[in-house]
Amino acid sequence: MQITIQLLATYRRYLPPGVGQDQQDSYPHDVAPGTTIGDLLVTLPLAPTDLYTVLLNGRHADPHDLLYPGDLLTIFPPAGGG
């Protein structure tokens, strides 16, 4: 099944080759039925020590959430401020 992965801010550096040109920040990705967000995250080239925020279809997500066809998974570094 196909989902879309969107990498924002400094995580754009992890986009596959050819993606990220022309201001694209997302790409289609195939996952097996029953895949959780946590299952998918360990397969991405994110550094294991990185902190990040994950949204599933625009809402905060849990690593145990299941992915479904057409889902949009957005990943970006946490923002600081005050």
Secondary structure, DSSP 8 states (H G I E B T S, - for coil): -EEEEEE-GGGGGGS-TT-SGGG--EEEEE--TT-BHHHHHTTS---TT---EEEETTEE--TT-B--TT-EEEEE------
